[in-house]
Amino acid sequence: MIYVTGERVQAYQVRSAVFDTRWRGLDPVQVHDYLRRVADEMDRLHRELTTARTESERVRQALRQWQSRHNGCRRRGHDG
């Protein structure tokens, strides 16, 4: 059974989802195939997000270093 807890859904939760059966319900094979595809996409997006966050932090640190090295450049240029 799927429960909504307000927490982020993880790919493994999608893969292991179990549904109650009902008369004339959905095709379980189709449902599980779709859930597998959704979970795979969640994994891919999570990897992309992790990569983007890492790159963002690298750029942020490089900008801080650049600003530290060039902090006085503007002031000198305007003063003289």
C-alpha positions, 0 to 999 in steps of 0.5 A: 500500500502507498502512504503519503507522509509528506516526505520526498518519495524515493526511487526505491519506494516507487519500485517497491510500491504494492497496491491493493487489488480490485475487481477489474483493476489495472493491469499489474504488469503495466503498473509495475513497468510504469513504476519502474520507469518512473523510479529509473527517471527519479534516479537519473534526475537525482544524479543530475541534481547531485552533479549540478549542485557539485558544479554550482559549489565549485563555481561559487568557490572559484568566484569567491577566490576570484573576488578575494584576489581582485577585491582591491582592484576596483578601489585602486582603479577609482582612487588613482 
